Amino acid sequence: MAKKDKVHFQYSGDLDAVDSDLAEAMEQLDLTNTRISELLRAYDPPPPETANVAASGPGASQDSSGELPPHTDQTFEPPTAQDTAP
């Protein structure tokens, strides 16, 4: 049977420094999470009318009834390399 060697552990102060740094980082993370939670609680979403106009995209126009014009069947073709060449 093989002879078993004893294993010796040597502790250093480095672990204490790492533990201190981790504790400080966790404290900063907790403070940031608290600030974010407070911001989310204070968030006041825009009224539905504003949200609908914003969701319809930039440049969308409305008639006097507040409705968007009907969708056209025009297709969008992205520019080719020849179109964008200087």
N, CA, C and O atoms as a GROMACS GRO file, in nm:
protein
  344
    1MET      N    1   0.084  -0.117   0.000
    1MET     CA    2   0.000   0.000   0.000
    1MET      C    3   0.089   0.124   0.000
    1MET      O    4   0.193   0.128   0.066
    2ALA      N    5   0.046   0.226  -0.077
    2ALA     CA    6   0.126   0.347  -0.090
    2ALA      C    7   0.119   0.430   0.038
    2ALA      O    8   0.017   0.437   0.106
    3LYS      N    9   0.232   0.491   0.066
    3LYS     CA   10   0.239   0.578   0.184
    3LYS      C   11   0.172   0.710   0.148
    3LYS      O   12   0.199   0.767   0.042
    4LYS      N   13   0.086   0.760   0.234
    4LYS     CA   14   0.014   0.885   0.210
    4LYS      C   15   0.094   1.002   0.266
    4LYS      O   16   0.136   1.001   0.382
    5ASP      N   17   0.113   1.102   0.182
    5ASP     CA   18   0.183   1.223   0.225
    5ASP      C   19   0.085   1.318   0.292
    5ASP      O   20  -0.032   1.326   0.253
    6LYS      N   21   0.133   1.388   0.391
    6LYS     CA   22   0.050   1.486   0.458
    6LYS      C   23   0.045   1.613   0.373
    6LYS      O   24   0.144   1.654   0.313
    7VAL      N   25  -0.071   1.672   0.370
    7VAL     CA   26  -0.090   1.797   0.297
    7VAL      C   27  -0.096   1.910   0.398
    7VAL      O   28  -0.172   1.904   0.496
    8HIS      N   29  -0.015   2.013   0.374
    8HIS     CA   30  -0.012   2.127   0.464
    8HIS      C   31  -0.077   2.247   0.395
    8HIS      O   32  -0.044   2.278   0.280
    9PHE      N   33  -0.165   2.312   0.463
    9PHE     CA   34  -0.230   2.431   0.412
    9PHE      C   35  -0.165   2.553   0.473
    9PHE      O   36  -0.139   2.558   0.593
   10GLN      N   37  -0.140   2.650   0.390
   10GLN     CA   38  -0.082   2.774   0.439
   10GLN      C   39  -0.180   2.886   0.408
   10GLN      O   40  -0.208   2.914   0.292
   11TYR      N   41  -0.231   2.948   0.511
   11TYR     CA   42  -0.326   3.057   0.493
   11TYR      C   43  -0.250   3.189   0.489
   11TYR      O   44  -0.150   3.207   0.558
   12SER      N   45  -0.298   3.278   0.409
   12SER     CA   46  -0.232   3.408   0.400
   12SER      C   47  -0.337   3.518   0.416
   12SER      O   48  -0.457   3.492   0.415
   13GLY      N   49  -0.289   3.638   0.430
   13GLY     CA   50  -0.376   3.753   0.443
   13GLY      C   51  -0.443   3.791   0.312
   13GLY      O   52  -0.534   3.874   0.311
   14ASP      N   53  -0.400   3.731   0.201
   14ASP     CA   54  -0.460   3.763   0.072
   14ASP      C   55  -0.609   3.731   0.070
   14ASP      O   56  -0.688   3.804   0.011
   15LEU      N   57  -0.648   3.622   0.134
   15LEU     CA   58  -0.789   3.585   0.136
   15LEU      C   59  -0.873   3.689   0.209
   15LEU      O   60  -0.987   3.715   0.172
   16ASP      N   61  -0.815   3.748   0.313
   16ASP     CA   62  -0.888   3.853   0.385
   16ASP      C   63  -0.908   3.975   0.297
   16ASP      O   64  -1.013   4.038   0.301
   17ALA      N   65  -0.806   4.009   0.216
   17ALA     CA   66  -0.817   4.124   0.127
   17ALA      C   67  -0.922   4.097   0.019
   17ALA      O   68  -1.001   4.186  -0.015
   18VAL      N   69  -0.923   3.976  -0.036
   18VAL     CA   70  -1.022   3.940  -0.138
   18VAL      C   71  -1.162   3.944  -0.078
   18VAL      O   72  -1.255   3.994  -0.142
   19ASP      N   73  -1.177   3.892   0.041
   19ASP     CA   74  -1.308   3.892   0.108
   19ASP      C   75  -1.355   4.035   0.131
   19ASP      O   76  -1.474   4.064   0.114
   20SER      N   77  -1.265   4.123   0.171
   20SER     CA   78  -1.300   4.262   0.193
   20SER      C   79  -1.342   4.329   0.063
   20SER      O   80  -1.440   4.403   0.060
   21ASP      N   81  -1.268   4.303  -0.047
   21ASP     CA   82  -1.303   4.361  -0.177
   21ASP      C   83  -1.439   4.310  -0.225
   21ASP      O   84  -1.518   4.387  -0.278
   22LEU      N   85  -1.465   4.182  -0.206
   22LEU     CA   86  -1.594   4.125  -0.247
   22LEU      C   87  -1.708   4.185  -0.166
   22LEU      O   88  -1.815   4.213  -0.221
   23ALA      N   89  -1.687   4.203  -0.038
   23ALA     CA   90  -1.791   4.262   0.046
   23ALA      C   91  -1.821   4.405   0.002
   23ALA      O   92  -1.937   4.447   0.000
   24GLU      N   93  -1.717   4.480  -0.033
   24GLU     CA   94  -1.737   4.617  -0.079
   24GLU      C   95  -1.810   4.619  -0.213
   24GLU      O   96  -1.899   4.702  -0.234
   25ALA      N   97  -1.774   4.528  -0.303
   25ALA     CA   98  -1.841   4.522  -0.433
   25ALA      C   99  -1.988   4.485  -0.416
   25ALA      O  100  -2.074   4.541  -0.485
   26MET      N  101  -2.018   4.392  -0.328
   26MET     CA  102  -2.158   4.353  -0.304
   26MET      C  103  -2.238   4.470  -0.245
   26MET      O  104  -2.355   4.488  -0.278
   27GLU      N  105  -2.174   4.548  -0.159
   27GLU     CA  106  -2.242   4.664  -0.102
   27GLU      C  107  -2.275   4.766  -0.211
   27GLU      O  108  -2.385   4.823  -0.213
   28GLN      N  109  -2.180   4.790  -0.302
   28GLN     CA  110  -2.204   4.882  -0.413
   28GLN      C  111  -2.317   4.830  -0.503
   28GLN      O  112  -2.401   4.907  -0.549
   29LEU      N  113  -2.318   4.700  -0.527
   29LEU     CA  114  -2.423   4.640  -0.609
   29LEU      C  115  -2.559   4.655  -0.543
   29LEU      O  116  -2.658   4.686  -0.610
   30ASP      N  117  -2.566   4.634  -0.413
   30ASP     CA  118  -2.692   4.652  -0.341
   30ASP      C  119  -2.740   4.796  -0.349
   30ASP      O  120  -2.860   4.821  -0.367
   31LEU      N  121  -2.648   4.893  -0.336
   31LEU     CA  122  -2.687   5.034  -0.346
   31LEU      C  123  -2.739   5.066  -0.486
   31LEU      O  124  -2.837   5.139  -0.501
   32THR      N  125  -2.673   5.014  -0.588
   32THR     CA  126  -2.717   5.037  -0.726
   32THR      C  127  -2.854   4.975  -0.749
   32THR      O  128  -2.940   5.037  -0.810
   33ASN      N  129  -2.875   4.853  -0.701
   33ASN     CA  130  -3.005   4.788  -0.716
   33ASN      C  131  -3.115   4.868  -0.646
   33ASN      O  132  -3.227   4.877  -0.697
   34THR      N  133  -3.084   4.924  -0.532
   34THR     CA  134  -3.182   5.005  -0.459
   34THR      C  135  -3.218   5.130  -0.540
   34THR      O  136  -3.335   5.165  -0.550
   35ARG      N  137  -3.116   5.197  -0.598
   35ARG     CA  138  -3.143   5.317  -0.679
   35ARG      C  139  -3.228   5.282  -0.800
   35ARG      O  140  -3.320   5.356  -0.834
   36ILE      N  141  -3.198   5.171  -0.865
   36ILE     CA  142  -3.275   5.130  -0.983
   36ILE      C  143  -3.419   5.100  -0.945
   36ILE      O  144  -3.512   5.138  -1.016
   37SER      N  145  -3.438   5.032  -0.833
   37SER     CA  146  -3.574   5.000  -0.787
   37SER      C  147  -3.653   5.128  -0.760
   37SER      O  148  -3.771   5.137  -0.794
   38GLU      N  149  -3.588   5.226  -0.698
   38GLU     CA  150  -3.656   5.353  -0.672
   38GLU      C  151  -3.692   5.425  -0.801
   38GLU      O  152  -3.800   5.484  -0.811
   39LEU      N  153  -3.602   5.422  -0.899
   39LEU     CA  154  -3.632   5.485  -1.028
   39LEU      C  155  -3.750   5.416  -1.096
   39LEU      O  156  -3.837   5.483  -1.153
   40LEU      N  157  -3.753   5.284  -1.092
   40LEU     CA  158  -3.863   5.211  -1.155
   40LEU      C  159  -3.996   5.238  -1.086
   40LEU      O  160  -4.099   5.246  -1.151
   41ARG      N  161  -3.993   5.252  -0.954
   41ARG     CA  162  -4.117   5.282  -0.882
   41ARG      C  163  -4.167   5.422  -0.915
   41ARG      O  164  -4.287   5.446  -0.919
   42ALA      N  165  -4.074   5.515  -0.940
   42ALA     CA  166  -4.111   5.654  -0.969
   42ALA      C  167  -4.144   5.675  -1.116
   42ALA      O  168  -4.193   5.782  -1.152
   43TYR      N  169  -4.120   5.577  -1.201
   43TYR     CA  170  -4.143   5.592  -1.346
   43TYR      C  171  -4.291   5.611  -1.374
   43TYR      O  172  -4.375   5.534  -1.327
   44ASP      N  173  -4.321   5.714  -1.449
   44ASP     CA  174  -4.458   5.746  -1.487
   44ASP      C  175  -4.469   5.731  -1.639
   44ASP      O  176  -4.422   5.818  -1.712
   45PRO      N  177  -4.529   5.622  -1.687
   45PRO     CA  178  -4.537   5.602  -1.832
   45PRO      C  179  -4.621   5.711  -1.898
   45PRO      O  180  -4.708   5.770  -1.834
   46PRO      N  181  -4.595   5.737  -2.027
   46PRO     CA  182  -4.672   5.840  -2.096
   46PRO      C  183  -4.816   5.798  -2.113
   46PRO      O  184  -4.847   5.679  -2.107
   47PRO      N  185  -4.907   5.894  -2.133
   47PRO     CA  186  -5.047   5.860  -2.154
   47PRO      C  187  -5.062   5.776  -2.281
   47PRO      O  188  -4.977   5.784  -2.370
   48PRO      N  189  -5.169   5.697  -2.292
   48PRO     CA  190  -5.186   5.607  -2.406
   48PRO      C  191  -5.184   5.677  -2.541
   48PRO      O  192  -5.131   5.620  -2.637
   49GLU      N  193  -5.239   5.799  -2.553
   49GLU     CA  194  -5.240   5.868  -2.682
   49GLU      C  195  -5.098   5.894  -2.730
   49GLU      O  196  -5.067   5.874  -2.848
   50THR      N  197  -5.011   5.938  -2.641
   50THR     CA  198  -4.873   5.965  -2.677
   50THR      C  199  -4.801   5.837  -2.712
   50THR      O  200  -4.720   5.834  -2.806
   51ALA      N  201  -4.829   5.730  -2.639
   51ALA     CA  202  -4.763   5.603  -2.665
   51ALA      C  203  -4.802   5.551  -2.803
   51ALA      O  204  -4.716   5.495  -2.872
   52ASN      N  205  -4.927   5.566  -2.846
   52ASN     CA  206  -4.971   5.519  -2.977
   52ASN      C  207  -4.903   5.595  -3.089
   52ASN      O  208  -4.863   5.536  -3.190
   53VAL      N  209  -4.889   5.726  -3.075
   53VAL     CA  210  -4.825   5.805  -3.178
   53VAL      C  211  -4.678   5.768  -3.186
   53VAL      O  212  -4.624   5.755  -3.296
   54ALA      N  213  -4.612   5.751  -3.071
   54ALA     CA  214  -4.472   5.715  -3.070
   54ALA      C  215  -4.451   5.576  -3.129
   54ALA      O  216  -4.351   5.551  -3.196
   55ALA      N  217  -4.545   5.487  -3.106
   55ALA     CA  218  -4.532   5.351  -3.157
   55ALA      C  219  -4.556   5.343  -3.306
   55ALA      O  220  -4.513   5.246  -3.369
   56SER      N  221  -4.622   5.443  -3.363
   56SER     CA  222  -4.650   5.437  -3.506
   56SER      C  223  -4.529   5.475  -3.589
   56SER      O  224  -4.531   5.458  -3.711
   57GLY      N  225  -4.425   5.525  -3.527
   57GLY     CA  226  -4.300   5.550  -3.596
   57GLY      C  227  -4.280   5.696  -3.631
   57GLY      O  228  -4.373   5.776  -3.628
   58PRO      N  229  -4.154   5.729  -3.665
   58PRO     CA  230  -4.125   5.868  -3.698
   58PRO      C  231  -4.186   5.905  -3.832
   58PRO      O  232  -4.189   5.823  -3.924
   59GLY      N  233  -4.232   6.024  -3.843
   59GLY     CA  234  -4.288   6.072  -3.968
   59GLY      C  235  -4.430   6.027  -3.994
   59GLY      O  236  -4.486   6.061  -4.098
   60ALA      N  237  -4.490   5.953  -3.903
   60ALA     CA  238  -4.627   5.909  -3.924
   60ALA      C  239  -4.719   6.028  -3.904
   60ALA      O  240  -4.705   6.105  -3.808
   61SER      N  241  -4.813   6.043  -3.994
   61SER     CA  242  -4.904   6.156  -3.983
   61SER      C  243  -5.044   6.105  -3.948
   61SER      O  244  -5.081   5.991  -3.976
   62GLN      N  245  -5.118   6.192  -3.886
   62GLN     CA  246  -5.255   6.158  -3.849
   62GLN      C  247  -5.347   6.260  -3.913
   62GLN      O  248  -5.311   6.376  -3.932
   63ASP      N  249  -5.469   6.214  -3.947
   63ASP     CA  250  -5.566   6.310  -3.996
   63ASP      C  251  -5.637   6.373  -3.878
   63ASP      O  252  -5.601   6.346  -3.763
   64SER      N  253  -5.736   6.456  -3.902
   64SER     CA  254  -5.801   6.528  -3.795
   64SER      C  255  -5.876   6.437  -3.699
   64SER      O  256  -5.904   6.476  -3.586
   65SER      N  257  -5.909   6.312  -3.742
   65SER     CA  258  -5.978   6.221  -3.652
   65SER      C  259  -5.882   6.152  -3.556
   65SER      O  260  -5.925   6.083  -3.464
   66GLY      N  261  -5.752   6.170  -3.578
   66GLY     CA  262  -5.654   6.107  -3.492
   66GLY      C  263  -5.613   5.970  -3.540
   66GLY      O  264  -5.535   5.901  -3.474
   67GLU      N  265  -5.665   5.926  -3.656
   67GLU     CA  266  -5.631   5.795  -3.708
   67GLU      C  267  -5.517   5.805  -3.808
   67GLU      O  268  -5.500   5.907  -3.875
   68LEU      N  269  -5.438   5.699  -3.815
   68LEU     CA  270  -5.329   5.696  -3.910
   68LEU      C  271  -5.383   5.667  -4.050
   68LEU      O  272  -5.486   5.600  -4.063
   69PRO      N  273  -5.315   5.717  -4.155
   69PRO     CA  274  -5.362   5.688  -4.290
   69PRO      C  275  -5.350   5.538  -4.318
   69PRO      O  276  -5.270   5.470  -4.254
   70PRO      N  277  -5.429   5.486  -4.414
   70PRO     CA  278  -5.425   5.342  -4.442
   70PRO      C  279  -5.287   5.301  -4.495
   70PRO      O  280  -5.215   5.382  -4.554
   71HIS      N  281  -5.252   5.176  -4.473
   71HIS     CA  282  -5.124   5.123  -4.517
   71HIS      C  283  -5.122   5.113  -4.670
   71HIS      O  284  -5.220   5.071  -4.731
   72THR      N  285  -5.012   5.152  -4.729
   72THR     CA  286  -4.999   5.140  -4.874
   72THR      C  287  -4.924   5.010  -4.905
   72THR      O  288  -4.856   4.955  -4.818
   73ASP      N  289  -4.938   4.964  -5.027
   73ASP     CA  290  -4.872   4.839  -5.067
   73ASP      C  291  -4.735   4.864  -5.126
   73ASP      O  292  -4.679   4.775  -5.191
   74GLN      N  293  -4.680   4.980  -5.107
   74GLN     CA  294  -4.546   5.008  -5.158
   74GLN      C  295  -4.445   4.923  -5.081
   74GLN      O  296  -4.455   4.906  -4.959
   75THR      N  297  -4.348   4.872  -5.152
   75THR     CA  298  -4.245   4.791  -5.087
   75THR      C  299  -4.118   4.873  -5.076
   75THR      O  300  -4.093   4.962  -5.157
   76PHE      N  301  -4.041   4.841  -4.977
   76PHE     CA  302  -3.913   4.908  -4.955
   76PHE      C  303  -3.803   4.818  -5.007
   76PHE      O  304  -3.797   4.700  -4.974
   77GLU      N  305  -3.717   4.874  -5.089
   77GLU     CA  306  -3.603   4.800  -5.138
   77GLU      C  307  -3.478   4.868  -5.085
   77GLU      O  308  -3.456   4.986  -5.112
   78PRO      N  309  -3.397   4.795  -5.011
   78PRO     CA  310  -3.276   4.857  -4.955
   78PRO      C  311  -3.181   4.895  -5.068
   78PRO      O  312  -3.182   4.831  -5.173
   79PRO      N  313  -3.099   4.997  -5.048
   79PRO     CA  314  -3.007   5.039  -5.152
   79PRO      C  315  -2.903   4.929  -5.180
   79PRO      O  316  -2.862   4.856  -5.091
   80THR      N  317  -2.864   4.921  -5.306
   80THR     CA  318  -2.762   4.824  -5.345
   80THR      C  319  -2.625   4.890  -5.333
   80THR      O  320  -2.614   5.009  -5.305
   81ALA      N  321  -2.520   4.811  -5.353
   81ALA     CA  322  -2.385   4.864  -5.346
   81ALA      C  323  -2.363   4.972  -5.452
   81ALA      O  324  -2.288   5.067  -5.428
   82GLN      N  325  -2.427   4.959  -5.568
   82GLN     CA  326  -2.413   5.059  -5.673
   82GLN      C  327  -2.478   5.191  -5.631
   82GLN      O  328  -2.429   5.299  -5.665
   83ASP      N  329  -2.590   5.181  -5.557
   83ASP     CA  330  -2.659   5.302  -5.513
   83ASP      C  331  -2.577   5.380  -5.410
   83ASP      O  332  -2.585   5.503  -5.405
   84THR      N  333  -2.501   5.312  -5.331
   84THR     CA  334  -2.428   5.378  -5.223
   84THR      C  335  -2.283   5.407  -5.258
   84THR      O  336  -2.212   5.467  -5.177
   85ALA      N  337  -2.236   5.367  -5.377
   85ALA     CA  338  -2.098   5.392  -5.416
   85ALA      C  339  -2.076   5.540  -5.441
   85ALA      O  340  -2.164   5.607  -5.494
   86PRO      N  341  -1.958   5.595  -5.403
   86PRO     CA  342  -1.932   5.738  -5.422
   86PRO      C  343  -1.910   5.774  -5.567
   86PRO      O  344  -1.887   5.891  -5.598
   0.00000   0.00000   0.00000
